[in-house]
Amino acid sequence: MPIDNLDVAAAAGRLQVLVATGRYAEASGLLEECGRALDRMVRELQPGDPCGAELVAEWRRILEDLRRRVLAGRSHLAARLAGLPKLGGYVPEPWHRRTFELIG
């Protein structure tokens, strides 16, 4: 579903919610759609219009915020993972019985 000019702000909020809840695949799709909408919006403006620069600056701020949230989430999960107890690898039990002991 294409994002029109009015939905871009709502999409930015939705992106933040998706990233905060760890739904990165959905966030990636929405981010691509937002990028296409932003491109359309900037192309529709007159050359030299300051609104284009403001839109791009705002989206850069949003992207930087999303990037920081993703990195913070990954750091948090890495810290939790490091805190888990280490499990030993698989070590087979030594087999000391001989064939004649099993048969007889």
VODRENNU-952599 format. One record per residue (C-alpha): x, y, z; residue in three letters. Coordinates in Angstrom, 1 decimal, m for minus. Layout:
<atoms>
> c1, c2, c3, lumdo
> X, Y, Z, Ala
...
</atoms>
This chain:
<atoms>
> c1, c2, c3, lumdo
> 0.0, 0.0, 0.0, Met
> 1.7, 3.2, m1.1, Pro
> 2.3, 5.9, 1.4, Ile
> 1.1, 9.4, 0.4, Asp
> 2.3, 12.7, 1.7, Asn
> 0.1, 12.7, 4.8, Leu
> 1.0, 9.2, 5.9, Asp
> 4.8, 9.7, 6.1, Val
> 4.7, 11.1, 9.7, Ala
> 2.5, 8.2, 10.7, Ala
> 4.9, 5.7, 9.0, Ala
> 7.8, 7.2, 10.9, Ala
> 6.1, 6.5, 14.1, Gly
> 5.1, 3.0, 13.0, Arg
> 8.8, 2.3, 12.1, Leu
> 9.8, 3.2, 15.6, Gln
> 7.3, 0.9, 17.1, Val
> 8.4, m2.0, 14.8, Leu
> 12.0, m1.5, 15.7, Val
> 11.2, m1.2, 19.4, Ala
> 9.4, m4.6, 19.3, Thr
> 12.1, m6.3, 17.2, Gly
> 10.0, m6.8, 14.1, Arg
> 12.9, m5.9, 11.8, Tyr
> 11.5, m7.6, 8.6, Ala
> 8.3, m5.6, 8.7, Glu
> 10.3, m2.4, 9.5, Ala
> 12.6, m3.1, 6.5, Ser
> 9.6, m3.2, 4.1, Gly
> 8.0, m0.1, 5.6, Leu
> 11.4, 1.7, 5.4, Leu
> 11.7, 0.9, 1.7, Glu
> 8.1, 2.2, 1.1, Glu
> 8.9, 5.4, 3.1, Cys
> 12.0, 5.9, 1.1, Gly
> 10.0, 5.7, m2.2, Arg
> 7.4, 8.1, m0.7, Ala
> 10.1, 10.6, 0.4, Leu
> 11.6, 10.4, m3.1, Asp
> 8.2, 11.1, m4.7, Arg
> 7.6, 14.0, m2.3, Met
> 11.0, 15.6, m3.0, Val
> 10.6, 15.2, m6.7, Arg
> 7.2, 16.9, m6.7, Glu
> 8.7, 20.1, m5.1, Leu
> 10.0, 23.0, m7.1, Gln
> 13.8, 23.1, m7.5, Pro
> 15.4, 25.0, m4.7, Gly
> 12.4, 24.6, m2.4, Asp
> 13.7, 24.5, 1.2, Pro
> 11.0, 22.0, 2.2, Cys
> 12.9, 19.3, 0.3, Gly
> 16.0, 19.9, 2.4, Ala
> 13.9, 19.9, 5.5, Glu
> 12.2, 16.6, 4.6, Leu
> 15.5, 15.0, 3.9, Val
> 17.1, 16.3, 7.1, Ala
> 14.1, 15.0, 9.1, Glu
> 14.3, 11.5, 7.6, Trp
> 18.0, 11.4, 8.2, Arg
> 17.3, 12.2, 11.9, Arg
> 14.6, 9.4, 11.9, Ile
> 17.0, 6.9, 10.3, Leu
> 19.8, 7.8, 12.7, Glu
> 17.4, 7.3, 15.6, Asp
> 16.3, 3.9, 14.2, Leu
> 19.9, 2.9, 13.7, Arg
> 20.7, 3.7, 17.3, Arg
> 17.7, 1.8, 18.6, Arg
> 18.7, m1.3, 16.5, Val
> 22.2, m1.2, 17.8, Leu
> 21.0, m0.7, 21.4, Ala
> 18.7, m3.7, 21.0, Gly
> 21.5, m5.9, 19.6, Arg
> 23.8, m4.8, 22.4, Ser
> 21.2, m5.7, 25.0, His
> 20.6, m9.1, 23.5, Leu
> 24.4, m9.7, 23.2, Ala
> 24.8, m8.9, 26.9, Ala
> 21.9, m11.2, 27.9, Arg
> 23.5, m14.0, 25.7, Leu
> 26.9, m13.5, 27.3, Ala
> 25.3, m13.9, 30.7, Gly
> 23.9, m17.3, 30.0, Leu
> 25.8, m20.2, 31.5, Pro
> 28.3, m21.9, 29.2, Lys
> 27.4, m25.4, 28.3, Leu
> 30.1, m28.0, 27.7, Gly
> 30.4, m29.5, 24.3, Gly
> 29.3, m33.1, 23.5, Tyr
> 31.8, m35.5, 25.0, Val
> 30.9, m39.2, 24.4, Pro
> 31.2, m41.5, 27.3, Glu
> 34.2, m43.8, 27.2, Pro
> 33.3, m47.3, 26.2, Trp
> 35.3, m49.7, 28.3, His
> 33.4, m53.0, 27.8, Arg
> 34.8, m55.5, 25.5, Arg
> 32.8, m57.6, 23.0, Thr
> 33.2, m60.8, 25.0, Phe
> 31.8, m59.1, 28.1, Glu
> 28.6, m58.1, 26.3, Leu
> 28.0, m61.6, 24.8, Ile
> 28.8, m63.7, 27.8, Gly
</atoms>
